[in-house]
């Protein structure tokens, strides 16, 4: 599903990632762990095409993503990749269902079909009756579930999540963690998750520890 080879990334004189090599199988749930500043989020952003490495390459579904033009990369990202961040980043002026639908609408899909699918995702994620609510009217756990639904609307092959439960209380965090496994079971979605949560890292199929810009276990 994902093959990253010889990934290097510098910020000025600081070498953040050092010749990383990583392979992730379809349907795996992989956690990326390590101390703050180890390079976890930088690696996640490169794997998800949000940032470019200084050298090396990333293949997703047999496509060299950094060999694509910016336009084709944006299209690939929209159709193959979903993102969930620590803060839900929902647009405050849009309802829950409108936030979920946005990536599919931007992809040129028919609005009627998109909104039907968004409603289905709301139901799947236990948010029945919350579709017309604005983000400010949702609890933290509900807002993060809406963010997960938004990540899933285009049926991506892989979801990249950066500290997705870092802003939630323990109960909502536990429910979100279980949700990832339920989604994997239903859709065979691959998850790559940066986390400081020992619980989530232990639940994952595999944990990858980053230390000083390199993988110390894989």
C-alpha positions in Angstrom: 0.0 0.0 0.0 2.7 2.5 1.0 6.4 2.3 0.3 8.7 5.2 1.5 12.4 5.0 0.5 15.4 7.0 1.6 13.3 9.9 3.0 15.4 12.9 4.1 14.0 16.2 5.3 15.9 19.2 6.6 14.7 22.5 8.0 17.7 24.8 7.7 20.6 23.1 9.4 18.4 20.7 11.3 18.1 17.3 9.8 14.6 16.1 10.9 14.4 12.8 8.9 17.4 10.7 7.9 17.1 8.1 5.1 13.9 6.6 6.4 12.6 3.4 4.8 9.1 2.2 5.6 6.5 -0.2 4.2 2.8 -0.4 5.2 0.4 -3.0 4.0 -3.2 -2.5 2.9 -5.6 -2.6 5.8 -2.9 -2.2 8.5 -3.4 0.1 11.4 0.1 1.5 12.2 1.0 3.9 15.0 4.0 6.2 14.8 5.4 6.9 18.2 8.3 8.7 19.7 9.3 11.8 21.8 8.2 15.3 20.8 10.5 16.6 18.0 11.5 13.2 16.8 10.1 13.7 13.3 6.8 11.9 13.6 4.5 14.6 12.2 7.0 15.5 9.5 7.0 11.9 8.4 3.2 11.7 8.4 2.9 14.9 6.4 5.4 13.6 3.8 3.6 10.2 3.6 0.4 12.1 3.1 1.8 14.4 0.4 1.3 17.5 2.5 5.0 18.1 2.5 7.8 17.1 0.2 11.0 15.4 1.2 14.4 16.8 0.3 15.2 13.4 -1.1 13.6 10.0 -1.4 10.2 8.9 -2.7 6.8 7.7 -1.5 4.7 5.2 -3.5 1.0 4.8 -2.6 -1.0 2.2 -4.5 1.9 1.8 -6.9 2.0 5.6 -7.7 5.1 7.7 -7.1 3.2 10.6 -5.6 6.0 13.2 -5.8 6.4 12.3 -9.5 2.9 13.8 -10.1 2.2 17.4 -11.2 0.7 19.6 -8.5 -2.7 19.3 -10.1 -2.6 15.5 -10.4 -1.2 15.2 -6.9 -4.1 17.3 -5.5 -6.5 15.0 -7.4 -4.7 11.9 -6.1 -4.8 13.2 -2.5 -8.5 14.0 -2.8 -9.5 10.5 -4.0 -6.9 8.2 -2.2 -6.0 9.9 1.1 -8.0 11.1 4.1 -6.7 13.2 7.0 -7.6 13.6 10.6 -5.8 16.1 12.9 -5.7 16.7 16.6 -8.1 19.7 16.2 -11.1 18.8 14.0 -10.6 21.8 11.7 -14.3 21.9 10.8 -15.5 25.0 9.0 -17.6 26.8 11.6 -20.1 28.2 9.2 -21.0 24.8 7.7 -23.2 22.1 9.3 -21.8 18.7 10.2 -23.1 17.1 7.0 -21.8 20.0 4.9 -18.3 19.7 6.4 -18.4 15.9 5.6 -19.5 16.5 2.0 -17.0 19.2 1.2 -14.1 17.0 -0.1 -16.4 15.0 -2.4 -18.0 18.2 -3.7 -14.6 19.6 -4.4 -13.9 16.4 -6.3 -16.7 17.2 -8.7 -19.2 14.5 -7.5 -22.9 15.0 -7.8 -24.3 16.9 -4.7 -27.3 14.6 -4.2 -25.2 11.5 -4.1 -22.6 13.2 -1.9 -25.1 14.3 0.7 -26.7 10.9 0.8 -23.3 9.3 1.4 -22.5 12.0 4.1 -25.8 11.1 5.9 -24.9 7.4 5.7 -21.5 8.1 7.3 -23.1 10.1 10.0 -25.3 7.1 10.8 -22.3 4.7 10.6 -20.3 6.8 13.1 -23.2 7.1 15.5 -24.1 10.7 14.7 -27.7 10.3 13.8 -29.6 13.5 14.0 -26.5 15.7 14.3 -26.1 16.5 10.6 -27.7 19.9 10.7 -25.7 21.0 13.8 -22.8 23.5 13.4 -19.4 22.6 14.9 -20.1 24.9 17.9 -23.1 22.8 18.7 -21.2 19.5 18.8 -19.2 18.0 21.7 -15.5 17.5 21.2 -16.0 13.8 20.5 -18.8 14.4 18.1 -16.8 17.0 16.2 -13.9 14.6 15.9 -16.2 11.9 14.5 -17.4 14.4 11.9 -13.8 15.0 11.0 -13.3 11.2 10.6 -16.4 11.1 8.4 -15.0 13.9 6.3 -11.8 12.0 5.9 -13.8 8.9 4.7 -16.3 10.6 2.3 -14.2 9.8 -0.8 -13.5 6.2 0.3 -9.7 6.8 0.6 -7.3 3.9 0.6 -5.4 5.3 3.6 -6.2 7.8 6.4 -3.4 9.7 8.0 -4.1 10.9 11.5 -2.0 13.2 13.6 -2.7 12.9 17.3 -6.4 12.4 16.6 -7.4 11.8 20.2 -4.9 14.3 21.7 -7.7 16.9 22.4 -10.3 14.4 23.8 -11.0 13.1 27.3 -10.3 9.5 28.0 -13.8 8.2 27.2 -14.0 9.9 23.9 -10.5 9.0 23.0 -11.2 5.3 23.7 -14.3 5.5 21.5 -12.4 7.2 18.7 -9.6 4.5 18.9 -12.2 1.8 18.6 -13.9 3.6 15.7 -10.7 3.3 13.6 -10.8 -0.5 14.0 -14.5 -0.6 13.2 -13.9 1.4 10.1 -11.0 -0.9 9.1 -13.2 -3.9 9.5 -16.0 -2.4 7.4 -14.0 -0.7 4.6 -10.5 -2.3 4.9 -9.1 1.3 5.3 -5.4 1.6 6.1 -4.6 3.9 9.0 -1.3 5.6 9.8 -1.6 7.4 13.2 0.9 9.6 15.0 0.1 9.3 18.7 1.3 9.7 22.2 -1.4 7.4 23.5 0.1 4.2 24.9 -3.4 2.6 24.6 -3.7 3.3 20.9 -0.1 2.3 20.1 -0.7 -1.0 21.8 -4.0 -1.6 19.9 -2.3 -1.0 16.6 -1.2 -3.9 14.4 2.3 -2.4 14.5 4.1 0.5 16.2 6.9 2.4 14.5 9.2 4.3 16.9 11.0 7.4 15.5 14.1 8.6 17.4 16.3 11.5 16.2 14.9 11.3 12.7 15.3 7.5 12.2 13.2 4.4 12.8 14.5 2.5 15.7 12.0 -0.3 15.4 9.7 -1.4 12.6 
